[in-house]
Amino acid sequence: MEVAKKTKSDAIHPGYGFLSENPEFARRLEKESIILIGPSASAMEVMGSKLAAKETAKAQNIPLVPGSEGAIEDLTEAKNVAREVGFPLLIKASAGGGGKGMRIVEDEDSIDEQLHLAMNEARSAFGDASVFIERYVKSPRHIEIQILADSHGNVVHLFERECSIQRRHQKVVEEAPSSVLTPELRKSMGECAVNLAKGCNYVGAGTVEFLLDDKHDFFFLEMNTRLQVEHPVTELVTGLDLVEWQLQVADGDALPLNQDQISFDGHAIEVRLCAEDPRADFMPQTGEVAHWVWPSNRQLRTDSGIVQGQIISPYYDSMLAKVIGSGPDRKTAINALRSGLSELSLLGVHNNKHFLHNILEKSRFAEGQATTAFLAQEFSDAQYQIKEVAPESIAIAAALFYLDAKAQFKYPSAAWSVAEPLEYTFRLNLEGSEILGSAQPTVKLSAIGSNSFVAKIGEESIEFSASIMGVARKSNQVKVNIGKVAKTLNYAFSKCAEGYEQRLYLDDGNAHLSITDMTYQPAVSASSGGDAEVKAAMDGAIVDVKVKVGDTVERGDVIAVLEAMKMAHQLKAGVSGVVQDVFATVGQQVKTKQIIAVIKAPNEES
């Protein structure tokens, strides 16, 4: 507000963050005579409350999923409602969306814990802990309708987007149009969305979300009273600028087109590039963006909010960019997106680029058969969490450390003649990955030419060439030849905050690798004790501590709950034993790898 007054702004566009659905913010702007480029506070309150939204939908004869009539107050009430609705069920925050405060409950024994987590997340994210319960519709499709309304009573829809591919109820892939909707179903769902908007006197851009089951019956889910993250796919198939329409409506103009004048053509697909590590249960990541290059294909649109050198903090959502492929048909859009992800380079922060690429490679996705169960059916937890790195990638990493050091005159020049190839021993540390069961492999590297090497890792010997493309120490690409396979990989170096000499970030074509050169650091002996440290997985705030010193815990028990990037993350015991120390308190801000508790494992000696 201070900035708006200082700059004498006429209006504020709230984007698609939490302010965009905050009625108090809307009222404050109205009081200050500043236009909000969005709906009224009253419309936000009606549609922002899932319970009130359901009542409005019910009044408009829009189909609803069976569930609780009002907010759930306590565990006893939750269990009573659950028995009526039946399992599985879904606990949802009344005041929000985006997967925050949302939990699936498979049986009555899980209600207590899941209700507690959902209410904590809802309170933290929206300032309102109220939740409600509804039947969980298994394996539906998630279809949403884009609407726009002006202050003259005109409401139109811009057809649908399909957002069925989700993790933790957060969208991963979005596309328009849906591959499953018939013209009749599209018309019916569009009319329901328009009627809902009229039912709350809506003005501005909004999205009405539905679940579509395998019988093509649809149910109202919620309305988001803002521009959606995935709005570019609608823009690309309709040729309309949604933000421009928002500005015109906010200025009091009528919608520039009526429903009969709006059509769509072609196909568009968007993926969300996020700072999260698939190998660590998709834990959000923080750190510095060491290298960032986005694709240049004309069939691609890249919307991002990051620059090289930027620090990714734990205080906001993990999404860093959106990559959107388009074309005259779905197959062309998929191919454009696959090509774009291959060209894109994001180094320094673990991310989901390769996971997104793997989704696009699945035949069920290509066939348009994905439901909300797609990821669970196509990717097992074991597939997500593969940490094993190919020996070739470690060999390339050692060669990059060598070439970088050579550029700084640390190793003999290739101009010198030596009788035997010199062998250099590298001791590397792999963050979040391993090779041959070890996170600290030793690589013996022999330089047999200016760009030719032999690397020995354990019993394996790898002969290859690696040449930096461009000027050494300024390049971020290396050309590699191993046997008959030639490829170009992206990499970046950075100094380590911990004081280690050098850290390498390498995209080996399968994963984002973070590798530290430990060669000149003192070796650290392994602890002989049975202690197990429970550490913070990332920067954040401790919102709950489940144990105290002296408690007996089993492996997998929740020790504490960490809130980061607006989500609650359970920190679990890695071993069974007795809690020896607890170093965290509720409300405490902690850093990545900070020790939260220590568990003393039983003495294994008999």
Buried (B, 14 or more C-beta within 10 A) or exposed (E): EEEBEEEEBEBBBBBBEBBBBBBEBBBBBEEEEBBBBBBBBBBBBBBBBBBBBBBBBEEBEBEBBEBBEEBBEEEEBBBEBBEEBEBBBBBBBBBBBBBBBBBBBEEEEBBEEBBBBBBBBBBBBBEBBBBBBBBBBEEBBBBBBBBBBBBEEBBBBBBBBBBBBBBBBBBBBBBBBBBBBEEEBBEEBBBBBBBBBBBBBBBBBBBBBBBBBEEEEBBBBBBBBBBBBBBBBBBBBBEBEBEEBBBBBBEEEEBBBEBEEBEBEBBBBBBBBBBBBBBBEBBBBBBBBBBBBBBEBEBBBBEBEBEBEBEBEBEEBBBBBBBBBBBEEBEBBBBBBBBBBEBBBBBBBBBBBBBBBBBBEBEEBEEEBBBBBBBEEBBEEEEBBEBEBBBBBBBBBBBBBBBBBBBEEEBEEEEEEEEEEEEBEBBBBBEBBEBEEEBBBBBBBBBEEEBBBBBBBEEEEBBBBBBBEEEEEEBBBBBBBBEEEEEEBBBBBBEEEEEBBBBBBBBBBEBBBBBBBBBEBEEEEEEEEBBBBBBBBBBBBBBBBBBEEEBEBEEEBBBBBBBBBBBBBBBBBBBBBBBBBBBBEEEBEBEBEBBBBBBBBEEEEE
